[in-house]
């Protein structure tokens, strides 16, 4: 699959006619390109240019390709974007942009989305504490960006309105002002490409290595459209998505790679505390989120009403006991029980039904069945929001291939290979290891049926499960691999574990029942866990430590490597239309019918 072709543009300043004339020319000579990302100020400072913009917004002029912009300030911004914000078609949580008109999308605040396979994280507008609705980003936007840094995977494009002080080349005026918040976020998120505007010049920095990451970051600063100095304002990139790259490709470092500018800055400012943030005041203002005056804390010198966001989301804080805000244990425990971070922080969640986490505080224990005033039954709430609960409006029932009393089978969405199947508990449960004995019998029948089905095709079954301590709905994945490759499975999983810095606990069994009994002795509900059942009877398991970063799609990524399908390691790159999914499910049901334990 060819890598996506993306155009990047600096401050547009309302000069859309000039921009799209240039885009059309480049698209004709070197295209076609898939999308255009605009950084820096998008709207004009000149009232005379508002009519030019309105021609596109109202459909009198056409935008040639999907165009995404940040920098939502300038003449006309509030009026146009207020209408966009109120449009019923734009309601809900839209990280991939609010539609302004055909082919024009507004990236508001902060977010992360996938653009033609590329992971894009953005921070829109300018920093402000005034609470303006447009043209600025809020503390919540900053916190959301920090949360993205905790997610597995590599961000391909980090898009910001302004550059950082470390990105500005010698001899270039910093009259627009650099942004320390952006510096801190870029250092945490570590995008492969950091793209910014609002400096008035084109500048491509040498790639620099990242702290605690194998890949390098490349910075691109873009000039404004129609600048008098004829500086480059349009730039083309065609990178392979990180999700489709091998470990060797990801870790490649060009000869001109430098040290991280953030490490150098920190060491210069704080030679004895190289990991400390450059500005304690900025850091402090960004670490607290909500009132915890009567809650337990682990440590930290909090003022009694503000909690450390970093501690809640990751369980650690780089400032330790020097942190000026509370490391609140109760809030951290709620997060580990699967409660939505936004709900914990703000008392509400903007994602609505798209959020897969819980929106009520959870009691200690497994059932979480008690009610909180005004919250309703938490199990019912979870079922309503969950992708896998059959009673949920979000369940994709066209993928379901068979339903038993305690488990059902469904084709995987965005499958790694044909006949990639999920075995899912009917009840909303966090794992398949804690079910009663009668449920185990049914689960075993489903697994045995799939084994025979795959064997009939000259393939072997690999089963794996990622158990998150956050308690999302369990699913046991079944992936067929050619019998000729089955002998390599243990070695490739061990190699992948070695690269991540851990070793599997491995044990071989004569039957699946004994293996599952052993797994239950290894399982600890206070830890996340990954295990894989191999065709020859071995089970490989790993309990994930509190601060250990473990990719949620680890099992799939390893098998994608074995099958030479690196481009399919991320399920989001493999999604197809509902009609085609329905056909695949119907065809699978016909082929599997003779092996289906419920028939």
Helices and strands as residue ranges (DSSP letters): E 6-9, H 16-30, E 35-38, G 47-49, H 50-57, E 67-69, H 77-86, G 88-90, E 98-101, E 104-106, E 110-115, E 118-123, E 126-127, E 136-137, H 139-150, E 157-162, G 165-167, H 180-189, E 193-197, E 203-204, E 208-209, E 216-221, E 234-237, G 242-244, H 247-251, H 261-269, H 280-287, H 309-314, G 320-322, H 329-336, H 341-346, G 352-354, H 378-385, G 397-399, E 400-403, E 407-411, E 421-425, H 437-455, E 459-467, E 476-482, G 483-488, H 489-500, E 505-508, H 512-522, E 528-533, E 538-544, H 554-562, G 566-568, G 571-574, H 578-592, G 593-595
